[in-house]
């Protein structure tokens, strides 16, 4: 074996070991910090707004009533933006994430390496996902939370700040994309990366509204651990 080949092989081994080590550290931090709780879960007598945390196995949404006296979400996301235009659905779920990941990866089976790399390393833009629902049913991937008016006001501000707006102050619909008949995508602010994911955003939404959350989590299981 030539000296040049040995040097290349040694360098490749160092790089490979560094990548594996970094990945192991990232996963260990994700698991460890996901297990650290912050905030508290409101009791029924203190909560006035029924909201939900809902996961599709990849992305976590925060689901709230379409209309209350504090907020009418159809001012930002219209039923007519969705294929079904079903106005009978009285709840709307919000999620934030990498645009390429969101639009092209509804499930893990559709994940492409190029999409993952762009998402992890600040190389893509972001999107807000809005989905209209009938009242969600609590289960393994759906948890009800109860918000006071003050807590809901903070959550409203957090969600509104996540949208990008045009020069006339309107949300910007991303046309031609949906996961089904009742959802739509919009341009968003901030940049997605491996330290701030769609689930980190949802976890921060819970923190802002004073609910139980993980100290930090890039995955949906980190959120749901706090409610099991």
N, C-alpha and C positions, 0 to 999 in steps of 0.2 A: 504494500500500500504506500503510495507516494505521500510526501510531507504535505503537499497541497491538499490532497484528498482528506488526510487526517484533520487538517485545519478546518476544512469546510464541514466535515462530519461533526467535529467538536463544536463549531459555531452553531450548527443546526440543532445539536443536542441542547446547548445552552438556551437557544431561543425557544425550542419546544418545551423545555423544562420551565422556562419563565412564563410561558403562556399557560401551561397547566397549573403552575403555582398561583398565578394571578386569578385564574378561574376558580380554583379551590378557595382562595381567600375571599373572593366575591361571594361565592355560594355560602361560605361559612358566615360571613357578615350578614347576608340576607336572612339566613335561618336564625342566627342569634338575635339580631335587632328586631326581626319580625315577632319574636317571642316576648319582647319587652313592651308591656302595655302603657299607654298614656290615655288621659281622659277618663270618662266614665259613661256608663249607659244610663240614660234617663229612665225613671220609673213612669208608669202610665199616668199617674196623677200630675206629673210636672210637664209632660209633653203635650203640646197643642197641635203640632203638625206631624202627620204620619208620613214618614219617608222610608226608603228602602235602599239597601245595598244589594246589588244584583250582579252576578258574574256569569259570563257565557263560557267559562273555562279558560279564557285568555284575558279578556278585558273586564274590568270592574266598572259598573255604572252606579251613579247616585240617582235614585228615582224619587221624584217629588210630585205633588199635585200640579196639574196644568195651570189651575187658577186658584188663587186665594186672594184675600183682600190685600195681601202684601205684594203679590207678584202674579202677573199674567204672562206666562212664558210664550204664548203665541205672539207676543210682541217681538220675540227674537227668532223663534222657530215655528213655522206655520205647518198646520196639517197639510196644506196644499203642496208643501215641499216633498211630501212622501208619496209613493206610488198609489197607496190606497186612499189617501185623503180622508181617513176615518175619524170623524169628529166625536165619535162616541167614547173614545179612549180618554180617560180623565187623569192619567199620570204620564209623566215624561221622564225618561232616563237620560242622563248626561254622562258622557265619557270624553276624555281627552287623550290624545296619543300621537305617535308618529304617523304622518299622512300615508306614506307608502305601506307601513305595517298595517294601519287601519283599513285602508281601501283594498288591499290585496291579501290580507291574512285574517279572514273571519274565524278560522280555526287553525290549530297548530299544523294540521296536515298541509295547509297551503303555504307555510313559511318557506321562503327562498333564502339561501345564504346571502345574496346581495342585499335583500331587504333588511335582514338582521344587521349586517355590517353598517349600512347607512344609518339605521336607527340607533345603534349603540354608540356611534362615534360622531354625533352632531352633524351629520351630512344630509339631513332631510328637513322638510318643514312639518308642521303639525296640523291636526284637524280636531274639531269637536264633533262628536257623534251624538245625535239626538234620536231617541226612540220613543214613540207613543205606546202606552200600555193601558190595558184594563188594570184594576187594582192587583198588584203582584201578590202571590201566595208564598208565605215564608216556607223555606225548605233548606236543603243543604247548600244551595247556591243563592239563597235570598234571605235577607235578615231585615226585619222591621226595626226602625229607630224612631224615637219620638223627640221632636224638637220644640223648644220654647220659641216664642216669637223672636226674641233677640238672637237665639242661635240660628234660626232660619234666615234672619236678615243677614247674618254674616255669611251663611252658605250662598245666599242669592248673590251677594257681592263677589264672592269667590268665583262662582260659575260665570257670571257676566264678564268678569275680568279675563276669563280664559278665551273668550271669543275675540276674533279679529273683526274689525268693522271697516266699512268703506268710508269715503269722504262725507257721506250723508248720515253716518252713524248707524248703518244697517249691517246686520250680519251678512256674511258672504257665503251663499250656498255653493257647494261643490256638486255640480250637476252630473247626473248619469251614474251615481254610485249609491247603493244601499245594500244592506244584508237581506232585506225582505220587503214587505209591503208597507211597513209602518215606521221607517227610519230614514234619516238623511244626514249628510255630512256638511260641515261648515269649516271655513278657514279659522285657524286658531293662533294664539300667541305662544311665546316661549319655544324652547328647543328640547326635543326628546333626546335622552341619552341613557346609557346603562345604569346611571345613578338616579335618573328621574324618568320613570316609566308611566304608562297609563295607570297602573295600579298605585304608584307613588302619588299621582295626582288625586285619585279617589281617596287614598289614605289621608292626604292633606286636607281634602274637603271635610272629612270626618273630624280632623283635628280643629279646623277652623270653626266648625259648628259645635265643638265641645263634646263630641262623642268618643266612645272607645276607639282606639286606633293603635297601630304598631308604632314603635319609635321611628322605624324606617322599614319600608319593604318595597321591592320591585315586583313582587308577585301577588296574585290575588289571595293565595292561601295565608299570607301574612295578615291580611285584613280579617279573614274569616276565623282565624285562630282566636281572635279576641272575643268572638261571640259564641264560642262552643265550650 
